[in-house]
Amino acid sequence: MEEQILQLAALVAAYVGVVKGFGLPERWTHLVALIVAAVFVLVPDVVREKITLISLVGLTASGAYQYVKKREIDAK
């Protein structure tokens, strides 16, 4: 699990970016991040692996990773 922390953190950030794109107020983003992180941490390993794979494919195909990366570049 420890070796997956960076990958999971990126996935959580991508999900928060998607939710923000739907108009979630900024004050709720921390709560959403905690809920998404809890899902990844609390589910059994087999389920987490599948959710991670689904997330990587789905978020990449939808351009969510590009959105997160763009936000980081814009902040500099």
N, C-alpha and C positions, 0 to 999 in steps of 0.2 A: 504494500500500500504506500509506503513512504516514497518509493521511486515514482509513483504516479501523481504525487502532489502537484507538481508543476503542470502536468497535463490537465488534471482536474481543475486547477485554478484557472487555466485558460478557458476551459469549457464553461465554468461558472461565469467568468467575465463575458463570454460570448452570449450566454443565455440572458444575462442582465442587459447586455446591449440590445438584444432582440426585444426584450420586454420594454426597455426604454423607448425603442422605436415605435411601440404601440401607444406611447404617451404616458407611461408610468411616471408619476411625479418623482423627482430626485430623492425626496425624503424616504421613499419606500424601497430604493434600490438595495440598501444594505440588508433589509429583511428578505428580499427576494434572493439575494446572494446566499444568505444563511440557509434558507429553505432548500435551494438547489444543492448546496454543498451537503446538507443533511441527507438528502436523497442519495447522493453518491456514496456517502460514508456509511449510512445505516443499512443499505441493502446488502444481501449476500454477495460474495465475490463474483459468482457466476453471473448474477443479474447486473452487477456493476460493469463487468466486462462488456456485456451486451449493450447496456445503456451508453457506455463510452463509445463503442463502435458506432451505434446509431447516431449519437450526437456528432461525432467527427464527420461522418458522411453527410448527415443532414445539414449541419451548420456550415460546412465547407461548400456544399452545393448551393445553399441559399445565399452565400456571400457574407455570412455573419462574421467570419474571421477577418475578412477584408474590412468590415465595418469597425471591428475592435482595433485593428491595426491602424486604420485611418484616424481614429480618435486619438491614439497615442501619438501619432505624427503631428496632428493638428495642435496638440497640447504643448509641443516643443517650441 
